[in-house]
Amino acid sequence: MILAPMQGLTEVLFRRVYEECFPGAITSAVAPFIALTRNLRFSTDNAQIADVLPENNAGSIPVIPQILGKESDEFITLSNRLYDLGYNEINWNMGCPMRAIAAKHRGSGILPYPDEVRAILDKIIPAMKPSLSVKVRLGLKDKNDIFRLVPVLNDYPLASVTIHPRLGRQQYTGQPDLDTFDEVLPLLKPPVIYNGDILTAADARRIQERFPQVADLMIGRGVLYNPLLPLEIENSEMEIDDLAAATGHFIQRLMEEIMLRMPTDESRIRKTKEYWCLFWKSLPITEMQAREVLRESDLQTVIKKISYFSVRKDTLPNR
Ligand SMILES: Cc1cc2nc3c(=O)[nH]c(=O)nc-3n(C[C@H](O)[C@H](O)[C@H](O)COP(=O)(O)O)c2cc1C
């Protein structure tokens, strides 16, 4: 099981606490993207670079760095630099739906242009020391993009192709298009990883049963709504009480790390609330109680309330 990259959420702070609390539950994590820029500074000043530096990743879920952009020379330089730091696979982001990014043929914006993809792969693959995997959607505005792209992808020794079966312009609305995914799957030569809307163990089982050829599952929001999801997918016989306690402990540890690592009270409170918006759903509390935390503006009160809610076990988890 692979943790999906989520900018602002699955950074190293999260990956380290997750691995500490649930060692081995997730086998690897694609890191949130590093955006290519003309003079990319390879230093800790750049938060996206700092996120994958090995010295910051001790104890983290094993990481695959991801690159967003289409500048071949910079792509090669950055990948080879990352290889020298110990990364033998780099993931190319061809799925980001943000309009400003897609408008520049980056992320999902490159999906309608298979010739551009070919030109980039022709240049980068022979010059890259690490292997390359890609993460795509079905298209930008048209699902036929993927059918024009597949023959291009098949011409290169890609480590894997992760498919999130939505269009870029859908962002995260609507349902994943499993019928189109079904059509694309047998056409692709590299191993295919499925990504999208796996929120329960039953969702994972449905995908595994319908698509036995899928090499692995990548999960994003599901892990953030319920950090135990990967464990539930592997072994559905855990005790409810243990589940609630494990989730509470994980949230507590995440908060401690936020207090330690974030530089100001303002950033600590923002980060804590960002995670809380997602995680409260895995605790035995109501939405009204969850909102109590969001209304608070004093850091100590926020922490106190989250601690209180995280150790409650009096009702069943909310799923
Ligand atoms: C807040 C947020 C940030 C994301 N950041 C990235 C990213 O940096 N790189 C990427 O390839 N996908 C990114 N995604 C997409 C996710 O990796 C994933 O494809 C998407 O959430 C669907 O999977 P899920 O339903 O399991 O969450 C992001 C999604 C969200 C909601």
PDBQT file of the ligand as one rigid body, heavy atoms in Angstrom, charges set to zero:
ROOT
HETATM    1  C1  LIG A 401      -4.724  18.669  -0.513  1.00  0.00    +0.000 C 
HETATM    2  C2  LIG A 401      -4.237  17.748  -1.598  1.00  0.00    +0.000 A 
HETATM    3  C3  LIG A 401      -2.916  17.817  -2.030  1.00  0.00    +0.000 A 
HETATM    4  C4  LIG A 401      -2.442  16.975  -3.052  1.00  0.00    +0.000 A 
HETATM    5  N1  LIG A 401      -1.117  17.060  -3.444  1.00  0.00    +0.000 NA
HETATM    6  C5  LIG A 401      -0.674  16.224  -4.435  1.00  0.00    +0.000 A 
HETATM    7  C6  LIG A 401       0.710  16.226  -4.850  1.00  0.00    +0.000 A 
HETATM    8  O1  LIG A 401       1.560  16.959  -4.328  1.00  0.00    +0.000 OA
HETATM    9  N2  LIG A 401       1.067  15.375  -5.849  1.00  0.00    +0.000 N 
HETATM   10  C7  LIG A 401       0.162  14.512  -6.447  1.00  0.00    +0.000 A 
HETATM   11  O2  LIG A 401       0.537  13.753  -7.338  1.00  0.00    +0.000 OA
HETATM   12  N3  LIG A 401      -1.134  14.478  -6.056  1.00  0.00    +0.000 NA
HETATM   13  C8  LIG A 401      -1.558  15.285  -5.067  1.00  0.00    +0.000 A 
HETATM   14  N4  LIG A 401      -2.856  15.195  -4.655  1.00  0.00    +0.000 N 
HETATM   15  C9  LIG A 401      -3.711  14.127  -5.213  1.00  0.00    +0.000 C 
HETATM   16  C10 LIG A 401      -3.626  12.855  -4.337  1.00  0.00    +0.000 C 
HETATM   17  O3  LIG A 401      -2.322  12.310  -4.385  1.00  0.00    +0.000 OA
HETATM   18  C11 LIG A 401      -4.593  11.781  -4.821  1.00  0.00    +0.000 C 
HETATM   19  O4  LIG A 401      -4.356  11.508  -6.174  1.00  0.00    +0.000 OA
HETATM   20  C12 LIG A 401      -6.069  12.201  -4.655  1.00  0.00    +0.000 C 
HETATM   21  O5  LIG A 401      -6.281  12.732  -3.362  1.00  0.00    +0.000 OA
HETATM   22  C13 LIG A 401      -7.005  11.013  -4.896  1.00  0.00    +0.000 C 
HETATM   23  O6  LIG A 401      -6.701   9.950  -4.022  1.00  0.00    +0.000 OA
HETATM   24  P1  LIG A 401      -7.542   9.689  -2.659  1.00  0.00    +0.000 P 
HETATM   25  O7  LIG A 401      -8.992   9.608  -3.074  1.00  0.00    +0.000 OA
HETATM   26  O8  LIG A 401      -7.018   8.388  -2.118  1.00  0.00    +0.000 OA
HETATM   27  O9  LIG A 401      -7.295  10.845  -1.764  1.00  0.00    +0.000 OA
HETATM   28  C14 LIG A 401      -3.329  16.043  -3.658  1.00  0.00    +0.000 A 
HETATM   29  C15 LIG A 401      -4.669  15.972  -3.223  1.00  0.00    +0.000 A 
HETATM   30  C16 LIG A 401      -5.128  16.810  -2.211  1.00  0.00    +0.000 A 
HETATM   31  C17 LIG A 401      -6.570  16.694  -1.786  1.00  0.00    +0.000 C 
ENDROOT
TORSDOF 0
